[in-house]
Amino acid sequence: MSFDALLPSTMAAVLAFGLGLGIARADWPSPTTRVLFLALFASGLAMLGTPFIDFFPDDQIPSWLRLHACSEAVTLAAFGLWVWRVARTAPNQRRAMQWISAWTCVQLGAMVAYFLLCQVYPAARPNHFIAALGREHFVSDPQFWILAAPFLIGAVAFIASCIVMFRMPIDGAERQRAVAFAVQAPFLTAALILPVGIHALSMTIGMLLFAVSSLRYYIEQGERAQFMSKFLSPQVAELVRHRGFDRALQPRSLDITAVHCDLRGFTHFAEHHSSEFVIGFLGRYYEVVGSVVAEFGATIKDYAGDGVMILVGAPVAQADHAEQGLQLAVRLRAELAPLLP
């Protein structure tokens, strides 16, 4: 190990940690984000330990360095789970989900096998697998294939999952991030077998491409959060985070209570006031209605001038929707009374 190898690896690891923490802080409630954070954090740990691999003799490899293989296995397994999570945002895709679940199980099994083989053959990883492209005739080396075989099986299963996922109508925002990952995936994968030093550069390029390419995801999420804060209850917003927008709001048969709210004499009121005054009044009116609706876990279906249609019990089912609807109506009358001229 040399300082020349340690410095780029440390910089790549810091980049992975920073990117993971930034993603987690920006969108932690999302299950897909939490799995992606795990993958990025594990990849950072993998980069930190890589320069130390050729520092110890074959018969003196410490236990912590053997366990370092866990970070690589967790990285690839977490990315596989992330694809599975993203695929779940697509509505009515049972057959496709069965395929993705099967491929994900294959990938997880391959990563477990990779980690166990690293413990059984501790010298194979530093001497025959890591930085293999820097050695001559590595393809004909049997010890290279001891670890390359499960790694390639996991990679093929992961690619198959990605192909199925991209053919599904997944959540629009998640698709933006999935495309960003597809751009950087070759660089991240190549980092494992490139020579030490170059591997850090490959991973750094991949991380930067992912950060830049996934900006569209956060733009869409920001626009969506602004929409949900105004028109949807916190319960519905949480449902959207877990299932994706399309799947959470797809048509279903539910017993619900509909509450209609409008202002008596609003047409006459609008005719005798300026348009700026009327728009300002409607803004305050909508704000009060939205606050009460969110308190009861209901959903605003339609705005039409001064008319608002509210659904209690959809898309999040409520057993006592009728009682909640009556209480919501009473609360609306009480909260709007001070606002009315």
WOURDA-V901590 format. One line per field, one symbol per residue. ss: DSSP state (H for helix, E for strand, C for the rest). psi: psi as a letter, one per 20 degrees, with the letter a starting at -180 (. if undefined). Layout:
ss->???
psi->???
//
This chain:
ss->CCHHHHHHHHHHHHHHHHHHHHHHHHHCCCHHHHHHHHHHHHHHHHHHHHCCHHHCCHHHCCHHHHHHHHHHHHHHHHHHHHHHHHHCCCCCCHHHHHHHHHHHHHHHHHHHHHHHHHHHCHHHHHHHHCCHHHCCCHHHCHHHHHHHHHHHHHHHHHHHHHHHHHCCCCCHHHHHHHHHHHHHHHHHHHCCCCCCCHHHHHHHHHHHHHHHHCHHHHHHHHHHHHHHHHHECHHHHHHHHHHCHHHHCCCCCCCCEEEEECCCCHHHHHHCCCHHHHHHHHHHHHHHHHHHHHHCCCEEEEEECCEEEEEECCCCCCCCHHHHHHHHHHHHHHHHHCCCC
psi->qrhhhgghggghghgggggghggghhlhhphhgghhggghghhghghhigiigjhqqhjkorhhhgihhhhgghghghhghggggghiipqllgghhggggghhhggghhhgggghhhhhmhihghiigpkhijqqkhhjohhgighhghghghgghggggggggiiqmrpgghhghhghhhgighhgghhhiqqpghhhgghggggghggghjhhghgghghghgghhhiqrhghghhghhiqgghhjqproqprppppprppjhghghhjqqhgggggghghghggghggghhjkapogqpndipppppojqioqphlhgghgghggghggghigihq.
//
